[in-house]
Amino acid sequence: MNGGDEVVTAPAGPPQPLDWKFSQVFGERTAGEEVQEVDIISAIEFDKTGDHLATGDRGGRVVLFERTDTKDHDALRRDLERMDHPINRHPEFRYKTEFQSHEPEFDYLKSLEIEEKINKIRWCQTANGALFLLSTNDKTIKFWKVQEKKVKKISEMNLDPPKAVGNGCVASSSNSNSPTPGLANGGSPDNDFSFPPGGLPSLRLPVVTSQETNLVARCRRVYAHAHDYHINSISNNSDGETFISADDLRINLWNLEISNQSFNIVDVKPANMEDLTEVITSAELHPTHCNMLAYSSSKGSIRLIDLRQSALCDSHAKLFEEPEAPGSRSFFTEIIASISDIKFAKDGRYMLSRDYMTLKLWDINMDSGPVSTFQVHEYLRPKLCDLYENDSIFDKFECCLSGDGLRVATGSYSNLFRVFGCAPGSTEATTLEASKNPVRRQVQMPSRPSRSLSSITRVVRRGAETSGVDANGNSFDFTTKLLHLAWHPTENSIACAAANSLYMYYA
């Protein structure tokens, strides 16, 4: 799946299934600990280098993590390379900083509460050692700059050390010159301070010394008042200058430098809202072609559009959908067909989509049907009525692809997530649990391709389970769901969110 045009005469066999191991957990709950609603993670995103990871939560906070193993092991790596030892290293992260991105608001015109919950986070290009990212809640997108700032300290003051606070070393901002807070003329809060007889032997001028650095997050721009409906997607463009935001009925194109106007490029709102049959569920710009984007709908279709065709892209360049099997229609057909997430592969040749029951891999050059279909939790099909009653059928699961394009992953219930191999001939279908023992629930499941058209289209369906329970034989827990996960851009490492805990695994 390299996206190239060359003909390979003797293809190598599919890669071996990965052996996943636990790496780290942040925010692990103790047994019986109650999860606060505001702490539940609602977005996860690696940056392009894989050296930084961002999470957003329902409380409107963005937490940043940075990779540490590359920095700590540089010297060790050189030593091992000299001795020709293989380097067995996996990504390790540490907490970097956090900031409050969004606050709860109230729309007085519509009498509507706007939640602070972070819906999506997208990293932007770094510049001058600063990190830039976009975060959005239901209505407002913000552009953040996170940078290390030096904390300046003033020292060498003509004060008696016992009476001065820390020998006059008072932390201050870069524009503060007073030795103590609140006294502009350099006086001491103690009124009994007096010069010694004969005056001071020498005059010591204050010296500004920079000893520490603090990470400061600053909101550079706010992109607001452009969406009547809830924002479900934001996506950066490969040109580094623009991005899109999508709600249920419209997609807007923004320039990062201009926050007071955007261009509406897709509008599916009918003249009469009673004629509305489908809504936009997800949108993503192509990773290399700045003029192409794809968006998915609640009817299970994906439209690929070319921004060069017209200013308002009402007509699509390509439509990707799978025809409905005759006789399979039921009350739940349209609900479970709704696509909750789409992602482009790194090379832009393939797209991955997630609906309620399946993952589908599409070749953008072939709109007749998906290249591969992976059953995520087929054993839930008899329980669709129960899932509809408790609203679980409307859960929106995300999906991700590995950097090399050989595997895909998505979440399920009981804090499980599944990894499938999508290379030609691969039968990899692994079930893992978001815990310190990820393979605890894993059992051998039949995953042979049950349908194949030809070696060209390679349509396969894998990972279907026959049991009506989870992999351990337990009844399914619909309250613990793994909705959000992200694959490291260059290595086989996955970060996933189970409620307020961030789990990381490597292979």
C-alpha positions in Angstrom: 0.0 0.0 0.0 2.7 2.5 -1.0 0.5 4.5 -3.3 3.0 4.2 -6.2 2.3 3.2 -9.8 5.1 0.7 -10.2 4.1 -2.9 -10.8 5.5 -5.3 -8.2 6.0 -8.8 -9.8 6.9 -10.7 -6.7 5.2 -9.1 -3.7 6.5 -10.0 -0.3 4.2 -11.6 2.3 2.1 -9.5 4.6 3.8 -8.1 7.7 3.6 -10.2 10.9 1.0 -9.1 13.5 2.4 -6.7 16.0 3.0 -7.6 19.6 1.5 -4.7 21.6 2.9 -3.7 25.0 1.9 -1.2 27.6 4.0 1.9 27.7 2.5 4.7 29.9 -0.6 5.9 31.5 -1.5 9.5 32.6 -4.3 10.2 35.0 -4.8 6.6 36.0 -7.8 6.1 38.3 -7.6 4.2 41.5 -10.2 1.4 42.2 -13.6 2.9 42.9 -12.5 6.5 42.1 -15.3 8.5 40.5 -14.6 10.2 37.3 -15.4 13.9 37.1 -17.3 14.8 33.9 -14.9 17.7 33.2 -11.9 15.4 33.3 -13.1 13.1 30.5 -10.8 13.3 27.5 -12.6 14.4 24.3 -9.7 14.8 21.8 -6.2 13.4 21.1 -3.7 14.5 18.5 0.0 13.9 17.8 1.9 16.6 16.0 3.6 15.8 12.6 6.9 14.9 14.2 5.4 12.7 16.9 7.4 14.6 19.6 4.3 16.3 21.0 0.9 15.0 22.0 -2.1 17.1 22.9 -5.4 16.1 24.6 -8.5 18.1 25.2 -11.2 17.4 27.8 -14.8 18.2 28.5 -13.7 20.9 30.9 -12.2 23.0 28.1 -8.6 22.3 29.0 -5.8 21.4 26.6 -2.9 19.3 28.1 0.4 19.0 26.2 2.9 16.1 26.5 6.4 16.0 25.1 8.5 13.1 24.1 11.5 12.4 26.3 13.2 9.3 25.1 14.8 10.9 22.1 16.4 13.6 24.2 17.6 11.4 27.0 19.0 8.7 24.8 21.0 10.6 22.2 24.4 9.9 23.8 23.4 6.3 24.5 22.2 5.9 20.9 25.5 7.0 19.5 27.4 4.6 21.8 25.1 1.7 20.8 25.5 2.6 17.1 29.3 2.4 17.5 28.9 -1.1 18.9 26.3 -2.1 16.2 23.7 -2.9 18.8 20.1 -2.7 17.8 18.3 0.2 19.5 15.1 -1.0 21.2 13.4 2.2 22.1 9.7 3.2 22.2 8.1 6.6 22.5 8.0 7.9 26.1 6.2 11.1 27.0 6.0 13.4 30.0 3.6 16.1 31.0 4.6 19.5 29.5 1.9 22.0 30.3 -1.8 22.7 30.2 -4.0 25.7 29.7 -7.7 26.6 29.7 -8.7 26.8 26.1 -12.5 27.4 26.3 -14.9 28.5 28.9 -18.6 27.8 29.1 -20.7 30.5 27.3 -24.3 31.4 26.8 -25.8 32.5 23.6 -28.5 35.0 24.6 -30.0 35.3 21.2 -30.7 31.6 20.9 -31.0 30.9 24.7 -28.4 28.2 24.3 -25.6 27.1 26.5 -22.3 26.5 24.8 -20.2 23.8 26.4 -16.5 24.3 27.0 -15.8 20.7 25.8 -12.9 20.5 23.3 -14.2 18.7 20.2 -11.0 18.7 18.1 -7.3 19.7 18.3 -5.0 20.2 15.3 -1.3 21.0 15.4 0.0 23.8 13.2 3.5 24.4 11.9 6.1 25.3 14.5 8.1 28.5 14.3 10.9 30.0 16.3 10.8 27.2 18.9 7.1 27.9 19.6 4.2 25.4 19.3 1.0 26.4 17.6 -2.3 24.5 17.7 -6.0 25.0 16.9 -8.7 23.9 19.3 -12.4 24.1 19.0 -15.6 23.6 21.0 -19.1 23.6 19.5 -18.9 27.2 18.2 -15.5 28.9 18.6 -12.1 27.9 17.2 -9.0 29.3 18.9 -5.4 29.5 17.7 -2.8 29.0 20.5 0.9 29.7 20.8 2.8 27.9 23.4 6.3 29.2 24.1 9.0 29.1 26.7 9.3 32.5 28.4 12.3 33.4 30.7 11.3 34.4 34.2 13.4 37.4 35.1 14.6 37.9 38.6 16.1 41.0 40.2 19.1 40.6 42.5 22.0 42.5 44.0 19.9 45.0 46.0 21.1 47.4 48.7 18.9 45.8 51.3 19.8 44.2 54.6 19.5 40.5 53.8 17.6 39.6 57.0 15.0 42.2 56.1 14.8 41.6 52.4 12.8 38.9 50.9 15.3 36.3 49.5 18.1 38.9 49.4 16.0 41.0 47.1 15.5 38.2 44.6 12.0 38.8 43.7 10.4 37.1 40.7 8.9 39.6 38.3 7.6 39.9 34.8 9.8 41.2 32.0 8.5 44.8 32.5 8.7 45.0 36.3 11.5 46.9 38.0 10.3 47.0 41.6 12.2 44.7 44.1 9.0 43.8 45.9 5.4 43.7 44.7 3.4 46.8 45.4 6.3 49.2 46.1 7.4 51.1 43.0 10.3 53.0 44.5 12.3 50.0 45.7 11.2 50.4 49.4 10.8 47.6 51.8 7.5 46.7 53.3 9.2 47.0 56.7 8.9 50.5 58.0 11.8 50.2 60.4 14.4 49.9 57.6 17.1 52.6 58.0 20.5 53.4 56.5 23.5 52.5 58.7 25.5 55.4 60.2 27.8 56.8 57.6 25.7 55.5 54.7 26.2 52.4 52.6 29.8 51.5 51.8 28.9 50.9 48.1 26.0 51.3 45.8 24.9 48.0 44.1 22.7 48.5 41.1 19.9 45.9 40.6 20.8 43.2 38.2 18.3 41.2 36.1 19.1 37.5 36.0 17.2 35.0 33.9 17.3 31.7 35.8 14.1 29.8 34.9 11.8 29.3 32.0 8.1 28.9 32.1 5.8 27.7 29.4 3.2 30.3 28.5 0.1 29.6 26.4 -1.3 32.6 24.6 -4.4 32.8 22.5 -3.3 34.5 19.2 -6.7 34.5 17.4 -10.3 33.6 17.9 -12.4 32.4 14.9 -16.0 32.9 16.0 -19.6 33.5 14.8 -19.2 31.5 11.6 -21.2 28.3 12.5 -24.9 28.1 13.3 -24.5 24.4 14.2 -22.0 22.4 16.2 -18.5 22.2 14.8 -17.5 18.6 14.3 -14.2 18.9 12.5 -11.3 21.2 11.9 -8.4 20.3 9.5 -5.2 22.1 8.6 -4.2 22.6 5.0 -0.9 21.4 3.5 -0.2 25.0 2.4 0.4 26.0 6.1 -1.8 29.1 5.7 -5.4 27.9 5.7 -7.7 25.5 7.5 -11.3 24.3 7.3 -14.0 24.0 10.0 -17.2 21.9 9.5 -20.5 21.8 11.2 -23.7 19.7 10.4 -24.5 21.7 7.2 -21.6 23.9 6.2 -17.8 23.8 5.7 -15.9 27.0 6.0 -12.3 27.9 4.8 -10.2 30.2 7.0 -6.9 31.9 6.7 -4.9 31.5 9.9 -4.0 35.2 9.9 -7.6 36.4 9.4 -10.1 35.7 12.2 -13.0 38.0 11.2 -13.9 36.4 7.9 -14.2 32.9 6.3 -15.3 31.5 3.0 -18.2 29.1 2.9 -17.1 26.3 0.5 -19.7 23.6 1.2 -23.4 24.3 2.1 -25.8 21.3 2.2 -28.6 23.3 3.9 -31.8 22.9 1.9 -34.2 25.9 1.2 -36.7 24.1 3.4 -35.3 22.3 6.4 -38.1 19.7 6.2 -36.3 18.4 3.1 -33.1 17.8 5.0 -32.0 14.1 4.6 -28.3 14.1 5.6 -25.8 16.1 7.5 -22.0 16.5 7.4 -20.3 14.3 10.1 -16.6 14.8 9.4 -14.3 16.7 7.1 -10.6 16.4 6.3 -8.2 18.2 4.0 -5.9 16.1 1.8 -2.4 15.8 3.3 -0.5 16.9 0.2 -2.9 18.5 -2.2 -4.1 21.8 -0.8 -7.1 22.0 -3.2 -8.7 18.7 -2.2 -10.8 17.8 0.8 -13.2 15.0 1.7 -16.3 15.1 3.9 -18.5 12.3 5.1 -22.3 12.3 5.7 -24.8 10.6 8.0 -25.9 8.5 5.0 -22.6 6.7 4.9 -21.1 8.4 1.8 -17.9 10.3 1.4 -17.5 13.2 -1.1 -14.2 14.2 -2.5 -14.2 17.8 -3.7 -11.8 20.0 -5.6 -11.6 23.6 -4.6 -10.4 24.6 -8.1 -13.8 23.7 -9.6 -15.9 26.5 -8.1 -16.1 28.9 -5.2 -19.0 27.0 -3.7 -18.3 23.2 -4.0 -21.9 22.0 -4.2 -20.9 19.4 -6.7 -18.3 16.7 -5.8 -15.5 15.3 -7.9 -16.0 11.8 -6.6 -18.6 10.0 -4.4 -17.6 7.0 -2.3 -20.3 4.8 -1.0 -21.1 1.1 -0.7 -24.3 0.0 -2.2 -26.8 -1.5 0.3 -27.1 -5.3 0.2 -30.5 -6.3 -1.0 -32.8 -7.5 1.7 -30.6 -6.2 4.5 -32.5 -3.0 5.2 -33.9 -2.5 8.8 -34.9 0.3 11.1 -31.3 0.8 12.1 -29.7 0.7 8.7 -29.4 4.4 8.2 -28.3 5.1 11.8 -25.4 2.6 11.8 -24.4 3.7 8.3 -23.6 7.2 9.5 -19.8 7.9 9.3 -18.4 9.3 12.5 -14.8 9.9 11.4 -12.6 9.9 8.2 -8.8 10.1 7.9 -6.5 10.3 5.0 -3.4 8.1 4.9 -0.1 9.9 5.1 0.5 9.5 1.3 -3.1 10.8 0.5 -3.9 7.7 -1.7 -6.2 6.0 0.8 -9.0 7.1 3.1 -10.2 5.4 6.3 -13.8 5.8 7.4 -15.6 4.6 10.6 -19.3 3.9 10.8 -20.9 2.3 13.8 -20.2 -1.3 13.0 -17.2 -1.2 10.6 -14.0 0.4 9.4 -13.7 0.9 5.7 -10.5 1.6 3.7 -11.0 3.5 0.4 -8.7 4.1 -2.6 -9.4 7.6 -3.8 -8.8 6.4 -7.4 -11.5 3.7 -7.0 -15.0 4.9 -6.1 -16.8 1.7 -6.9 -16.5 0.5 -3.2 -14.1 0.1 -0.3 -10.8 -1.7 -0.7 -11.3 -3.4 2.6 -14.0 -3.6 5.3 -13.2 -4.5 8.9 -15.9 -5.7 11.3 -15.2 -3.9 14.6 -17.9 -5.4 16.8 -20.2 -7.5 14.7 -21.5 -9.4 17.7 -23.4 -6.2 18.7 -25.8 -6.5 15.7 -28.4 -8.5 17.6 -28.3 -5.9 20.4 -29.0 -2.8 18.2 -32.4 -2.4 19.8 -30.8 -2.1 23.2 -28.1 0.2 21.9 -30.8 2.4 20.4 -32.7 2.6 23.7 -29.7 3.7 25.7 -28.5 6.1 22.9 -25.2 4.2 22.5 -26.0 3.7 18.8 -25.2 7.4 18.3 -21.7 7.1 19.8 -19.0 8.6 17.5 -15.9 6.5 17.4 -12.7 7.8 15.8 -10.3 5.9 13.6 -6.6 6.2 12.7 -4.0 4.8 10.4 -0.3 4.0 11.0 2.3 6.2 9.5 3.4 3.4 7.1 -0.2 2.8 6.0 -0.1 -0.9 6.9 -2.5 -0.9 9.8 -5.6 0.8 11.0 -7.2 1.1 14.5 -10.4 2.2 16.1 -12.2 1.9 19.5 -15.1 -0.1 20.9 -16.9 -0.7 24.1 -15.5 -2.0 27.4 -12.5 0.2 26.8 -11.4 -2.1 24.0 -9.7 -1.0 20.7 -8.9 -3.0 17.6 -6.0 -3.0 15.3 -6.3 -4.4 11.8 -3.7 -5.1 9.1 -4.6 -3.6 5.7 -1.6 -4.8 3.7 -2.4 -7.2 0.9 -2.9 -10.7 2.3 -2.8 -9.6 6.0 -5.2 -11.3 8.4 -4.2 -9.3 11.4 -7.1 -8.5 13.7 -6.0 -7.7 17.3 -8.3 -6.8 20.2 -6.7 -4.8 23.0 -7.9 -3.3 26.3 -7.0 0.2 27.5 -5.3 -1.0 30.7 -1.9 -1.8 31.9 -2.4 -5.3 30.6 -3.6 -4.7 27.0 -3.8 -8.3 25.9 -5.8 -9.5 28.9 -9.0 -9.8 26.9 -7.5 -10.9 23.7 -8.5 -14.3 22.3 -8.0 -16.0 19.0 -10.8 -15.0 16.7 -11.6 -16.1 13.1 -10.4 -13.4 10.8 -10.2 -15.0 7.4 -11.3 -13.0 4.4 -14.8 -14.1 3.6 -15.2 -12.2 0.4 -12.7 -11.4 -2.4 -13.4 -9.9 -5.8 -10.0 -9.9 -7.4 -6.3 -9.2 -6.6 -6.9 -5.6 -7.9 -9.7 -4.5 -5.7 -8.8 -6.9 -2.8 -12.2 -6.4 -1.1 -12.1 -8.3 2.2 -14.1 -8.4 5.4 -12.2 -9.3 8.5 -12.4 -9.5 12.2 -16.0 -10.6 12.5 -16.7 -12.3 15.8 -19.5 -14.9 16.3 -20.1 -14.6 20.0 -22.7 -12.3 21.5 -20.4 -11.2 24.2 -17.0 -9.6 24.4 -13.7 -11.4 23.9 -13.7 -12.6 27.5 -17.2 -14.0 27.5 -18.5 -11.1 29.6 -21.6 -9.0 28.9 -20.6 -5.8 27.2 -20.2 -2.6 29.2 -21.7 0.2 27.1 -20.7 2.9 29.7 -17.0 2.4 29.1 -16.3 3.3 25.5 -13.0 4.1 23.8 -14.0 6.9 21.4 -10.7 8.7 20.9 -7.3 7.4 19.8 -4.3 8.5 17.7 -1.4 6.6 16.0 2.1 8.0 16.2 3.1 9.4 12.8 6.4 7.5 12.4 6.3 4.6 14.9 4.0 1.8 16.0 2.6 3.6 19.0 -1.0 4.3 19.9 -2.4 6.8 22.4 -6.0 6.2 23.5 -8.4 7.8 26.0 -10.4 5.7 28.5 -12.6 8.3 30.3 -10.0 10.6 32.1 -7.0 8.3 31.6 -4.5 8.5 28.7 -3.0 5.1 27.8 -0.1 4.6 25.5 1.1 1.4 23.8 3.9 0.4 21.5 4.8 -2.6 19.4 
